[in-house]
């Protein structure tokens, strides 16, 4: 990753951090205006601290977490960023690897083939000097299913005290619910 400019500090005191945030703002304006040319894609690198998270980076750079996560192959919101170098692009969008490794990346690749258009193929050098191919989709975000998978949102029924708790009853029947009676309800024994 020696070719990517390195941000030393997540602060406006760092000239590269300032440049990156200005580039992101210009890219956002270009994406919002039809026909306006967006800037060339530039990747910056940053050495995270052990306490850094994908959400923290996203807020520092005013980028969607989808962008930071997809570029750095972060599988879920609970995945630690680690101590390796991360890449930060100068514009929002989704990075879909040509060779998916995780379930999330396979989902993204499937959607990309079916729905996402306007992608740009980019080659990215890894820390070990390997080259990986990605498709970059400017301005794109995770689909709702990809987002749910990334955030590890699990839908569950509420816990029940008894199987009868889920049975709907006619109001004339006695109350068998799990909690205390509200004002105006029938008493438990009626």
BADOKE-451284 format. One record per atom (N, C-alpha, C): residue in one letter; atom name; x negated, y, z negated. Coordinates in steps of 0.02 Angstrom, whole numbers. Atoms other than C-alpha are relative to their C-alpha. Example, Ala and Ser with C-alpha at 12.3 -4.5 7.8 and 13.67 -1.06 7.14 Angstrom:
2
+------+------+--------+--------+--------+
! resn ! name !   east !  north !     up !
+------+------+--------+--------+--------+
!    A !    N !    -45 !    -59 !      0 !
!    A !   CA !   -615 !   -225 !   -390 !
!    A !    C !    -45 !     60 !      0 !
!    S !    N !     42 !    -59 !      3 !
!    S !   CA !   -684 !    -53 !   -357 !
!    S !    C !     39 !     55 !    -37 !
+------+------+--------+--------+--------+
//
This chain:
190
+------+------+--------+--------+--------+
! resn ! name !   east !  north !     up !
+------+------+--------+--------+--------+
!    X !    N !    -40 !    -60 !      0 !
!    X !   CA !      0 !      0 !      0 !
!    X !    C !    -42 !     63 !      0 !
!    X !    N !     43 !    -59 !      3 !
!    X !   CA !   -147 !    118 !     16 !
!    X !    C !     23 !     56 !     47 !
!    X !    N !    -21 !    -52 !    -47 !
!    X !   CA !    -64 !    212 !    162 !
!    X !    C !     56 !     44 !    -26 !
!    X !    N !    -56 !    -39 !     26 !
!    X !   CA !     82 !    274 !     56 !
!    X !    C !    -26 !     50 !    -51 !
!    X !    N !     21 !    -49 !     50 !
!    X !   CA !     55 !    437 !    -39 !
!    X !    C !     24 !    -20 !    -70 !
!    X !    N !    -17 !     22 !     68 !
!    X !   CA !     53 !    405 !   -227 !
!    X !    C !     22 !     58 !    -43 !
!    X !    N !    -26 !    -48 !     48 !
!    X !   CA !    161 !    503 !   -347 !
!    X !    C !    -28 !    -20 !    -68 !
!    X !    N !     32 !     15 !     65 !
!    X !   CA !     68 !    514 !   -512 !
!    X !    C !     48 !     12 !    -59 !
!    X !    N !    -43 !    -20 !     55 !
!    X !   CA !    204 !    595 !   -618 !
!    X !    C !     69 !     17 !     27 !
!    X !    N !    -69 !    -15 !    -19 !
!    X !   CA !    394 !    605 !   -607 !
!    X !    C !     19 !     69 !    -27 !
!    X !    N !     -8 !    -68 !     25 !
!    X !   CA !    391 !    792 !   -629 !
!    X !    C !    -12 !     49 !     58 !
!    X !    N !     13 !    -51 !    -52 !
!    X !   CA !    399 !    949 !   -519 !
!    X !    C !    -72 !     25 !     -1 !
!    X !    N !     71 !    -19 !      1 !
!    X !   CA !    219 !    980 !   -575 !
!    X !    C !    -41 !    -40 !     50 !
!    X !    N !     35 !     42 !    -49 !
!    X !   CA !    167 !    838 !   -458 !
!    X !    C !     22 !     23 !     70 !
!    X !    N !    -18 !    -26 !    -66 !
!    X !   CA !    159 !    911 !   -281 !
!    X !    C !     33 !    -53 !     45 !
!    X !    N !    -32 !     52 !    -41 !
!    X !   CA !    204 !    743 !   -201 !
!    X !    C !     71 !    -15 !    -23 !
!    X !    N !    -68 !      8 !     26 !
!    X !   CA !    355 !    723 !   -315 !
!    X !    C !     44 !     57 !     26 !
!    X !    N !    -37 !    -58 !    -26 !
!    X !   CA !    410 !    899 !   -265 !
!    X !    C !     15 !     -9 !     74 !
!    X !    N !     -9 !     10 !    -72 !
!    X !   CA !    383 !    858 !    -81 !
!    X !    C !     54 !    -53 !     13 !
!    X !    N !    -48 !     54 !     -9 !
!    X !   CA !    482 !    696 !    -96 !
!    X !    C !     71 !     24 !    -14 !
!    X !    N !    -68 !    -23 !     16 !
!    X !   CA !    631 !    779 !   -180 !
!    X !    C !     26 !     49 !     52 !
!    X !    N !    -20 !    -45 !    -55 !
!    X !   CA !    633 !    915 !    -46 !
!    X !    C !     18 !    -40 !     62 !
!    X !    N !    -15 !     43 !    -58 !
!    X !   CA !    626 !    782 !     91 !
!    X !    C !     67 !    -36 !     -7 !
!    X !    N !    -64 !     35 !     12 !
!    X !   CA !    770 !    687 !     12 !
!    X !    C !     58 !     47 !     11 !
!    X !    N !    -54 !    -49 !    -10 !
!    X !   CA !    876 !    845 !      9 !
!    X !    C !     10 !     15 !     74 !
!    X !    N !     -5 !    -12 !    -72 !
!    X !   CA !    837 !    880 !    193 !
!    X !    C !     32 !    -60 !     35 !
!    X !    N !    -29 !     60 !    -30 !
!    X !   CA !    880 !    700 !    238 !
!    X !    C !     74 !     -5 !    -15 !
!    X !    N !    -71 !      1 !     18 !
!    X !   CA !   1045 !    711 !    144 !
!    X !    C !     39 !     50 !     44 !
!    X !    N !    -34 !    -49 !    -43 !
!    X !   CA !   1090 !    869 !    241 !
!    X !    C !      6 !    -26 !     71 !
!    X !    N !     -1 !     27 !    -69 !
!    X !   CA !   1044 !    786 !    406 !
!    X !    C !     52 !    -56 !      7 !
!    X !    N !    -48 !     55 !     -3 !
!    X !   CA !   1149 !    633 !    365 !
!    X !    C !     72 !     25 !     -3 !
!    X !    N !    -68 !    -26 !      8 !
!    X !   CA !   1300 !    741 !    321 !
!    X !    C !     22 !     41 !     61 !
!    X !    N !    -18 !    -41 !    -58 !
!    X !   CA !   1294 !    842 !    483 !
!    X !    C !    -11 !    -41 !     64 !
!    X !    N !      3 !     38 !    -62 !
!    X !   CA !   1333 !    755 !    646 !
!    X !    C !    -47 !     35 !     50 !
!    X !    N !     46 !    -26 !    -51 !
!    X !   CA !   1198 !    776 !    777 !
!    X !    C !    -65 !     28 !    -26 !
!    X !    N !     62 !    -27 !     28 !
!    X !   CA !   1066 !    840 !    659 !
!    X !    C !    -52 !    -56 !     -7 !
!    X !    N !     54 !     49 !      3 !
!    X !   CA !    901 !    748 !    671 !
!    X !    C !    -25 !     -9 !    -71 !
!    X !    N !     27 !     11 !     67 !
!    X !   CA !    849 !    666 !    509 !
!    X !    C !    -76 !     -7 !      5 !
!    X !    N !     73 !      4 !     -1 !
!    X !   CA !    666 !    669 !    460 !
!    X !    C !    -24 !    -72 !     10 !
!    X !    N !     30 !     66 !     -7 !
!    X !   CA !    550 !    524 !    496 !
!    X !    C !     -4 !    -32 !    -69 !
!    X !    N !      3 !     36 !     63 !
!    X !   CA !    551 !    390 !    362 !
!    X !    C !    -71 !     -1 !    -27 !
!    X !    N !     64 !      1 !     33 !
!    X !   CA !    407 !    410 !    240 !
!    X !    C !     10 !    -35 !    -67 !
!    X !    N !     -4 !     35 !     64 !
!    X !   CA !    375 !    295 !     92 !
!    X !    C !    -56 !     26 !    -46 !
!    X !    N !     47 !    -20 !     51 !
!    X !   CA !    291 !    354 !    -67 !
!    X !    C !     -7 !    -59 !    -49 !
!    X !    N !      7 !     53 !     50 !
!    X !   CA !    224 !    242 !   -205 !
!    X !    C !     -7 !     31 !    -69 !
!    X !    N !      3 !    -22 !     70 !
!    X !   CA !    233 !    255 !   -393 !
!    X !    C !    -14 !    -60 !    -44 !
!    X !    N !     15 !     53 !     48 !
!    X !   CA !    163 !    152 !   -536 !
!    X !    C !     47 !      8 !    -59 !
!    X !    N !    -49 !     -8 !     54 !
!    X !   CA !    309 !    123 !   -656 !
!    X !    C !    -29 !    -17 !    -69 !
!    X !    N !     16 !     18 !     69 !
!    X !   CA !    297 !    116 !   -844 !
!    X !    C !     44 !    -60 !    -18 !
!    X !    N !    -38 !     59 !     19 !
!    X !   CA !    363 !    -36 !   -935 !
!    X !    C !     72 !     16 !    -18 !
!    X !    N !    -68 !    -20 !     19 !
!    X !   CA !    517 !     62 !   -990 !
!    X !    C !     42 !     24 !     58 !
!    X !    N !    -36 !    -26 !    -58 !
!    X !   CA !    566 !    119 !   -815 !
!    X !    C !     50 !    -51 !     26 !
!    X !    N !    -52 !     43 !    -29 !
!    X !   CA !    723 !     51 !   -732 !
!    X !    C !     19 !     26 !     68 !
!    X !    N !    -23 !    -21 !    -66 !
!    X !   CA !    800 !     57 !   -560 !
!    X !    C !     47 !     60 !     -6 !
!    X !    N !    -46 !    -56 !      9 !
!    X !   CA !    933 !    176 !   -628 !
!    X !    C !    -39 !     64 !    -17 !
!    X !    N !     42 !    -58 !     16 !
!    X !   CA !    799 !    291 !   -701 !
!    X !    C !    -33 !     29 !     62 !
!    X !    N !     32 !    -24 !    -61 !
!    X !   CA !    707 !    301 !   -536 !
!    X !    C !     51 !     34 !     45 !
!    X !    N !    -52 !    -29 !    -42 !
!    X !   CA !    868 !    334 !   -443 !
!    X !    C !     17 !     70 !    -22 !
!    X !    N !    -18 !    -67 !     24 !
!    X !   CA !    910 !    481 !   -554 !
!    X !    C !    -58 !     49 !      9 !
!    X !    N !     57 !    -44 !     -9 !
!    X !   CA !    733 !    553 !   -547 !
!    X !    C !     -5 !     24 !     72 !
!    X !    N !     10 !    -17 !    -71 !
!    X !   CA !    731 !    550 !   -357 !
!    X !    C !     64 !     21 !     35 !
!    X !    N !    -65 !    -16 !    -31 !
!    X !   CA !    916 !    587 !   -326 !
!    X !    C !     15 !    -46 !     59 !
!    X !    N !    -14 !     51 !    -50 !
!    X !   CA !    929 !    426 !   -227 !
!    X !    C !     50 !    -50 !    -29 !
!    X !    N !    -43 !     53 !     26 !
!    X !   CA !   1064 !    293 !   -241 !
!    X !    C !    -43 !    -59 !    -24 !
!    X !    N !     39 !     58 !     24 !
!    X !   CA !   1005 !    143 !   -341 !
!    X !    C !     -2 !    -55 !     53 !
!    X !    N !      0 !     48 !    -55 !
!    X !   CA !   1052 !     39 !   -188 !
!    X !    C !    -64 !      7 !     41 !
!    X !    N !     60 !    -13 !    -40 !
!    X !   CA !    906 !    121 !    -96 !
!    X !    C !    -62 !    -26 !    -35 !
!    X !    N !     60 !     21 !     38 !
!    X !   CA !    775 !     94 !   -231 !
!    X !    C !     -1 !    -76 !     -9 !
!    X !    N !     -4 !     72 !     12 !
!    X !   CA !    835 !    -83 !   -268 !
!    X !    C !    -13 !    -40 !     64 !
!    X !    N !      9 !     40 !    -61 !
!    X !   CA !    843 !   -142 !    -87 !
!    X !    C !    -71 !      5 !     27 !
!    X !    N !     69 !     -8 !    -24 !
!    X !   CA !    673 !    -70 !    -39 !
!    X !    C !    -49 !    -41 !    -41 !
!    X !    N !     47 !     34 !     45 !
!    X !   CA !    587 !   -147 !   -191 !
!    X !    C !     22 !    -71 !    -17 !
!    X !    N !    -25 !     68 !      7 !
!    X !   CA !    684 !   -311 !   -180 !
!    X !    C !     18 !    -17 !    -72 !
!    X !    N !    -25 !     11 !     68 !
!    X !   CA !    760 !   -292 !   -353 !
!    X !    C !     65 !    -38 !      6 !
!    X !    N !    -56 !     45 !    -10 !
!    X !   CA !    884 !   -434 !   -367 !
!    X !    C !     63 !     19 !    -39 !
!    X !    N !    -59 !    -19 !     38 !
!    X !   CA !    997 !   -366 !   -503 !
!    X !    C !    -17 !     58 !    -47 !
!    X !    N !     10 !    -57 !     45 !
!    X !   CA !   1021 !   -222 !   -623 !
!    X !    C !    -36 !    -19 !    -64 !
!    X !    N !     35 !     22 !     60 !
!    X !   CA !    948 !   -327 !   -763 !
!    X !    C !    -72 !    -22 !     14 !
!    X !    N !     69 !     17 !    -18 !
!    X !   CA !    787 !   -366 !   -668 !
!    X !    C !    -46 !     56 !    -21 !
!    X !    N !     49 !    -51 !     21 !
!    X !   CA !    639 !   -276 !   -746 !
!    X !    C !    -41 !     22 !     61 !
!    X !    N !     39 !    -27 !    -55 !
!    X !   CA !    541 !   -164 !   -630 !
!    X !    C !    -71 !    -27 !     -1 !
!    X !    N !     67 !     27 !      4 !
!    X !   CA !    379 !   -240 !   -692 !
!    X !    C !    -52 !     54 !     -1 !
!    X !    N !     55 !    -47 !      2 !
!    X !   CA !    211 !   -159 !   -683 !
!    X !    C !    -32 !     10 !     68 !
!    X !    N !     27 !     -9 !    -67 !
!    X !   CA !    180 !   -171 !   -497 !
!    X !    C !     23 !     67 !     29 !
!    X !    N !    -18 !    -62 !    -33 !
!    X !   CA !    190 !    -22 !   -381 !
!    X !    C !     68 !     -5 !     32 !
!    X !    N !    -64 !     -2 !    -35 !
!    X !   CA !    361 !     28 !   -319 !
!    X !    C !     -4 !     51 !     56 !
!    X !    N !     -4 !    -46 !    -56 !
!    X !   CA !    403 !    115 !   -157 !
!    X !    C !     63 !     42 !     -6 !
!    X !    N !    -57 !    -46 !      2 !
!    X !   CA !    517 !    266 !   -144 !
!    X !    C !      4 !     34 !     68 !
!    X !    N !     -7 !    -31 !    -65 !
!    X !   CA !    584 !    325 !     25 !
!    X !    C !     20 !     73 !     -5 !
!    X !    N !    -18 !    -71 !     -1 !
!    X !   CA !    611 !    506 !     75 !
!    X !    C !     72 !     12 !     23 !
!    X !    N !    -70 !     -7 !    -19 !
!    X !   CA !    793 !    472 !    119 !
!    X !    C !     41 !    -58 !    -25 !
!    X !    N !    -43 !     54 !     25 !
!    X !   CA !    941 !    372 !     56 !
!    X !    C !     17 !    -48 !     57 !
!    X !    N !    -19 !     51 !    -49 !
!    X !   CA !    989 !    211 !    143 !
!    X !    C !    -12 !    -68 !    -29 !
!    X !    N !      6 !     69 !     22 !
!    X !   CA !    985 !     24 !    131 !
!    X !    C !    -55 !    -35 !     39 !
!    X !    N !     55 !     38 !    -30 !
!    X !   CA !    832 !    -85 !    166 !
!    X !    C !     18 !    -74 !     -3 !
!    X !    N !    -20 !     70 !     -4 !
!    X !   CA !    879 !   -259 !    225 !
!    X !    C !    -59 !    -39 !     29 !
!    X !    N !     58 !     38 !    -25 !
!    X !   CA !    732 !   -381 !    240 !
!    X !    C !     20 !    -49 !     55 !
!    X !    N !    -12 !     49 !    -53 !
!    X !   CA !    720 !   -485 !    397 !
!    X !    C !     -2 !    -71 !    -27 !
!    X !    N !      5 !     66 !     32 !
!    X !   CA !    673 !   -633 !    287 !
!    X !    C !     26 !      6 !    -71 !
!    X !    N !    -27 !     -7 !     67 !
!    X !   CA !    791 !   -632 !    138 !
!    X !    C !    -27 !    -53 !    -47 !
!    X !    N !     25 !     47 !     51 !
!    X !   CA !    727 !   -712 !    -23 !
!    X !    C !     52 !    -15 !    -53 !
!    X !    N !    -48 !      8 !     55 !
!    X !   CA !    869 !   -688 !   -145 !
!    X !    C !     71 !     -5 !     27 !
!    X !    N !    -70 !      5 !    -19 !
!    X !   CA !   1056 !   -715 !   -144 !
!    X !    C !     26 !     68 !     22 !
!    X !    N !    -21 !    -67 !    -19 !
!    X !   CA !   1085 !   -527 !   -139 !
!    X !    C !    -25 !     19 !     69 !
!    X !    N !     28 !    -16 !    -66 !
!    X !   CA !    969 !   -508 !     11 !
!    X !    C !     35 !    -40 !     55 !
!    X !    N !    -37 !     39 !    -49 !
!    X !   CA !   1060 !   -649 !    101 !
!    X !    C !     68 !     31 !     13 !
!    X !    N !    -64 !    -35 !     -8 !
!    X !   CA !   1224 !   -559 !     70 !
!    X !    C !     -9 !     62 !     44 !
!    X !    N !     13 !    -61 !    -38 !
!    X !   CA !   1151 !   -397 !    137 !
!    X !    C !    -15 !    -15 !     73 !
!    X !    N !     16 !     18 !    -69 !
!    X !   CA !   1082 !   -483 !    291 !
!    X !    C !     62 !    -22 !     38 !
!    X !    N !    -62 !     22 !    -32 !
!    X !   CA !   1251 !   -563 !    328 !
!    X !    C !     45 !     59 !     18 !
!    X !    N !    -41 !    -60 !    -14 !
!    X !   CA !   1341 !   -396 !    316 !
!    X !    C !    -33 !     40 !     56 !
!    X !    N !     36 !    -40 !    -50 !
!    X !   CA !   1207 !   -310 !    420 !
!    X !    C !     13 !    -26 !     71 !
!    X !    N !    -12 !     29 !    -66 !
!    X !   CA !   1231 !   -431 !    564 !
!    X !    C !     70 !     14 !     24 !
!    X !    N !    -69 !     -7 !    -19 !
!    X !   CA !   1418 !   -407 !    560 !
!    X !    C !     24 !     72 !      5 !
!    X !    N !    -32 !    -66 !      5 !
!    X !   CA !   1451 !   -225 !    515 !
!    X !    C !    -48 !     59 !      5 !
!    X !    N !     43 !    -59 !      2 !
!    X !   CA !   1301 !   -112 !    492 !
!    X !    C !    -31 !     13 !     68 !
!    X !    N !     28 !    -18 !    -65 !
!    X !   CA !   1245 !    -19 !    647 !
!    X !    C !    -49 !     58 !    -10 !
!    X !    N !     46 !    -56 !      2 !
!    X !   CA !   1108 !    106 !    683 !
!    X !    C !    -62 !    -12 !    -42 !
!    X !    N !     59 !     16 !     40 !
!    X !   CA !    971 !     15 !    592 !
!    X !    C !    -65 !     13 !     37 !
!    X !    N !     67 !    -13 !    -27 !
!    X !   CA !    788 !     52 !    618 !
!    X !    C !    -47 !    -52 !    -31 !
!    X !    N !     46 !     50 !     25 !
!    X !   CA !    658 !    -85 !    604 !
!    X !    C !    -63 !     34 !    -26 !
!    X !    N !     60 !    -29 !     30 !
!    X !   CA !    517 !    -39 !    486 !
!    X !    C !    -44 !    -56 !    -27 !
!    X !    N !     49 !     47 !     27 !
!    X !   CA !    359 !   -133 !    440 !
!    X !    C !    -32 !     31 !    -62 !
!    X !    N !     25 !    -27 !     63 !
!    X !   CA !    302 !   -112 !    261 !
!    X !    C !    -56 !    -44 !    -26 !
!    X !    N !     58 !     36 !     27 !
!    X !   CA !    132 !   -160 !    191 !
!    X !    C !     11 !    -11 !    -74 !
!    X !    N !     -6 !     18 !     71 !
!    X !   CA !    138 !   -251 !     24 !
!    X !    C !    -65 !     13 !    -37 !
!    X !    N !     60 !    -10 !     41 !
!    X !   CA !     16 !   -238 !   -120 !
!    X !    C !    -57 !    -46 !     20 !
!    X !    N !     51 !     49 !    -20 !
!    X !   CA !    -74 !   -392 !    -55 !
!    X !    C !    -18 !      6 !     74 !
!    X !    N !     12 !    -15 !    -71 !
!    X !   CA !    -89 !   -314 !    120 !
!    X !    C !     41 !    -42 !     48 !
!    X !    N !    -46 !     35 !    -45 !
!    X !   CA !     48 !   -427 !    187 !
!    X !    C !     48 !     51 !     31 !
!    X !    N !    -47 !    -44 !    -34 !
!    X !   CA !    171 !   -349 !    309 !
!    X !    C !     68 !    -32 !     -1 !
!    X !    N !    -69 !     24 !      1 !
!    X !   CA !    358 !   -367 !    286 !
!    X !    C !     43 !     44 !     44 !
!    X !    N !    -45 !    -37 !    -44 !
!    X !   CA !    491 !   -318 !    411 !
!    X !    C !     68 !      9 !    -34 !
!    X !    N !    -65 !    -18 !     27 !
!    X !   CA !    649 !   -229 !    353 !
!    X !    C !     40 !     36 !     54 !
!    X !    N !    -43 !    -44 !    -38 !
!    X !   CA !    797 !   -150 !    438 !
!    X !    C !     23 !     54 !    -47 !
!    X !    N !    -20 !    -57 !     41 !
!    X !   CA !    830 !     23 !    370 !
!    X !    C !     64 !     30 !     31 !
!    X !    N !    -64 !    -28 !    -20 !
!    X !   CA !   1009 !     87 !    379 !
!    X !    C !     10 !     66 !    -37 !
!    X !    N !     -4 !    -65 !     33 !
!    X !   CA !   1007 !    274 !    341 !
!    X !    C !     71 !     15 !    -27 !
!    X !    N !    -63 !    -20 !     30 !
!    X !   CA !   1143 !    332 !    222 !
!    X !    C !     45 !    -57 !    -23 !
!    X !    N !    -42 !     57 !     20 !
!    X !   CA !   1212 !    156 !    193 !
!    X !    C !     -9 !    -17 !    -73 !
!    X !    N !      0 !     22 !     69 !
!    X !   CA !   1254 !     87 !     22 !
!    X !    C !     19 !    -74 !     -3 !
!    X !    N !    -25 !     68 !      9 !
!    X !   CA !   1292 !    -85 !    -49 !
!    X !    C !     75 !     -2 !     14 !
!    X !    N !    -72 !     11 !     -3 !
!    X !   CA !   1463 !   -153 !     -6 !
!    X !    C !     24 !    -11 !    -71 !
!    X !    N !    -27 !     11 !     68 !
!    X !   CA !   1579 !   -176 !   -154 !
!    X !    C !    -20 !    -68 !    -27 !
!    X !    N !     20 !     67 !     23 !
!    X !   CA !   1535 !   -361 !   -161 !
!    X !    C !    -74 !     -1 !    -18 !
!    X !    N !     72 !     -3 !     15 !
!    X !   CA !   1348 !   -328 !   -152 !
!    X !    C !    -12 !     38 !    -66 !
!    X !    N !      7 !    -39 !     61 !
!    X !   CA !   1366 !   -195 !   -287 !
!    X !    C !     19 !    -41 !    -61 !
!    X !    N !    -22 !     42 !     56 !
!    X !   CA !   1463 !   -313 !   -401 !
!    X !    C !    -53 !    -53 !    -16 !
!    X !    N !     51 !     51 !      9 !
!    X !   CA !   1331 !   -447 !   -374 !
!    X !    C !    -63 !     31 !    -32 !
!    X !    N !     60 !    -33 !     27 !
!    X !   CA !   1188 !   -325 !   -409 !
!    X !    C !     11 !     20 !    -73 !
!    X !    N !    -14 !    -23 !     68 !
!    X !   CA !   1271 !   -256 !   -566 !
!    X !    C !     17 !    -58 !    -47 !
!    X !    N !    -17 !     60 !     39 !
!    X !   CA !   1312 !   -434 !   -623 !
!    X !    C !     68 !      9 !    -35 !
!    X !    N !    -67 !     -8 !     27 !
!    X !   CA !   1494 !   -388 !   -648 !
!    X !    C !     36 !    -67 !      4 !
!    X !    N !    -35 !     64 !      3 !
!    X !   CA !   1588 !   -542 !   -703 !
!    X !    C !     72 !     14 !    -23 !
!    X !    N !    -70 !     -9 !     18 !
!    X !   CA !   1777 !   -544 !   -707 !
!    X !    C !     23 !    -60 !    -40 !
!    X !    N !    -24 !     54 !     43 !
!    X !   CA !   1850 !   -645 !   -849 !
!    X !    C !     68 !     19 !    -27 !
!    X !    N !    -63 !    -12 !     35 !
!    X !   CA !   2019 !   -666 !   -928 !
!    X !    C !    -16 !     19 !    -71 !
!    X !    N !     12 !    -16 !     70 !
!    X !   CA !   2035 !   -591 !  -1101 !
!    X !    C !      5 !    -62 !    -43 !
!    X !    N !     -3 !     59 !     43 !
!    X !   CA !   2008 !   -713 !  -1243 !
!    X !    C !     71 !     -9 !    -28 !
!    X !    N !    -67 !     16 !     25 !
!    X !   CA !   2166 !   -800 !  -1306 !
!    X !    C !     -7 !    -36 !    -67 !
!    X !    N !      0 !     36 !     64 !
!    X !   CA !   2206 !   -857 !  -1480 !
!    X !    C !     35 !    -67 !      7 !
!    X !    N !    -37 !     62 !    -11 !
!    X !   CA !   2331 !   -987 !  -1422 !
!    X !    C !     20 !     -1 !     74 !
!    X !    N !    -22 !      3 !    -70 !
!    X !   CA !   2384 !  -1050 !  -1251 !
!    X !    C !     66 !     37 !     11 !
!    X !    N !    -64 !    -34 !     -7 !
!    X !   CA !   2557 !   -974 !  -1284 !
!    X !    C !     -9 !     75 !     11 !
!    X !    N !     10 !    -72 !     -4 !
!    X !   CA !   2480 !   -800 !  -1286 !
!    X !    C !      6 !     27 !     71 !
!    X !    N !     -6 !    -22 !    -69 !
!    X !   CA !   2479 !   -793 !  -1096 !
!    X !    C !     69 !    -13 !     30 !
!    X !    N !    -67 !     15 !    -25 !
!    X !   CA !   2659 !   -850 !  -1079 !
!    X !    C !     44 !     61 !     -8 !
!    X !    N !    -47 !    -56 !      4 !
!    X !   CA !   2780 !   -711 !  -1036 !
!    X !    C !     66 !    -25 !    -27 !
!    X !    N !    -63 !     20 !     32 !
!    X !   CA !   2938 !   -719 !  -1139 !
!    X !    C !     52 !     54 !     12 !
!    X !    N !    -56 !    -46 !     -5 !
!    X !   CA !   3107 !   -641 !  -1125 !
!    X !    C !      1 !     41 !    -65 !
!    X !    N !      1 !    -40 !     60 !
!    X !   CA !   3125 !   -495 !  -1248 !
!    X !    C !     44 !    -26 !    -56 !
!    X !    N !    -44 !     26 !     52 !
!    X !   CA !   3264 !   -585 !  -1340 !
!    X !    C !    -33 !    -55 !    -40 !
!    X !    N !     34 !     53 !     36 !
!    X !   CA !   3144 !   -723 !  -1389 !
!    X !    C !    -45 !     30 !    -54 !
!    X !    N !     42 !    -25 !     54 !
!    X !   CA !   3037 !   -708 !  -1543 !
!    X !    C !    -69 !     18 !     26 !
!    X !    N !     66 !    -23 !    -18 !
!    X !   CA !   2868 !   -623 !  -1534 !
!    X !    C !    -52 !    -51 !    -22 !
!    X !    N !     53 !     48 !     16 !
!    X !   CA !   2719 !   -742 !  -1524 !
!    X !    C !    -68 !     28 !     23 !
!    X !    N !     61 !    -31 !    -26 !
!    X !   CA !   2584 !   -618 !  -1470 !
!    X !    C !    -58 !     -5 !    -49 !
!    X !    N !     60 !      7 !     40 !
!    X !   CA !   2407 !   -612 !  -1536 !
!    X !    C !    -11 !     55 !    -51 !
!    X !    N !     16 !    -55 !     44 !
!    X !   CA !   2411 !   -444 !  -1624 !
!    X !    C !     58 !     21 !    -44 !
!    X !    N !    -54 !    -25 !     44 !
!    X !   CA !   2513 !   -345 !  -1749 !
!    X !    C !     57 !     27 !     41 !
!    X !    N !    -59 !    -25 !    -34 !
!    X !   CA !   2687 !   -293 !  -1703 !
!    X !    C !     -2 !     76 !      4 !
!    X !    N !     -3 !    -72 !     -6 !
!    X !   CA !   2712 !   -118 !  -1638 !
!    X !    C !     67 !     23 !    -28 !
!    X !    N !    -62 !    -27 !     28 !
!    X !   CA !   2846 !     -2 !  -1706 !
!    X !    C !     58 !    -15 !     47 !
!    X !    N !    -59 !     14 !    -40 !
!    X !   CA !   3018 !    -51 !  -1646 !
!    X !    C !      2 !    -71 !     27 !
!    X !    N !     -2 !     68 !    -25 !
!    X !   CA !   2971 !   -232 !  -1607 !
!    X !    C !     37 !    -44 !    -49 !
!    X !    N !    -34 !     48 !     43 !
!    X !   CA !   3059 !   -381 !  -1673 !
!    X !    C !    -50 !    -28 !    -50 !
!    X !    N !     45 !     32 !     49 !
!    X !   CA !   2989 !   -465 !  -1826 !
!    X !    C !    -20 !    -69 !     25 !
!    X !    N !     25 !     65 !    -24 !
!    X !   CA !   2891 !   -626 !  -1803 !
!    X !    C !     51 !    -56 !    -10 !
!    X !    N !    -45 !     57 !     13 !
!    X !   CA !   3025 !   -737 !  -1874 !
!    X !    C !     66 !      4 !     35 !
!    X !    N !    -67 !     -6 !    -29 !
!    X !   CA !   3175 !   -673 !  -1777 !
!    X !    C !      7 !    -33 !     66 !
+------+------+--------+--------+--------+
//
